[in-house]
Amino acid sequence: MGEPSSALRRGRNATAGAMSSKLLQTSSKRHPHPRTAFAELVDNAIGQGKAQRVSIVAESAADDDGAVSSIRVTDSGIGVWPEKIRAMLGYGFSTADAEDVGQYGEGFKTATMKLGKDAVVLSQMLLKRETEIECRVLGLLSRTYHEEEEDPDLKTPYLYFEKQRNGNWRDVTDR
């Protein structure tokens, strides 16, 4: 495994190219029912992530503006490479074979946008270089941001952290 591509780790506000943020709303209509969206996320966790266990938890809480709901999908898989998270948040990314999950590179986006307006992706893994390095990646796909900011360009921010020998976490997003 090599270093994550610097082109895919351009920074916190890297865009997904000349893509329109309206694609996020369009993506929400590709799954006919929420259960197919959940099935997509479970298939991704098992097929690409090699997960043995997948958990889905729905939570609701009230804030000053009303109810806030969240759906958390967690798995016991191998994690997602930092460059793959960055790429999977954009459009047109796929590393799968024609017969495999991920054939078109749209499943994650269509599933998450069917279930809600925002998706936060957290991944933790061990990268094997000269030594094993624990890393964590956070990515965001947000219709809320694009609607509130009236931003026509699709932005997919992410952060990438590596655990240092002293136990502290270091932001290496822009490295």
Secondary structure, 3 states (H helix, E strand, C coil): CCCCCHHHHCCCCCEEEEEECHHHHHHCCCCCCHHHHHHHHHHHHHHCCCCCCEEEEEEEEEECCEEEEEEEEEECCCCCCHHHHHHHHCCCCCCCCCCCCCCCCCHHHHHHHHHCCEEEEEEEEEEECCCEEEEEEEEEEEHHHHHHHCCCEEECCEEEEEECCCCCEEECCCC
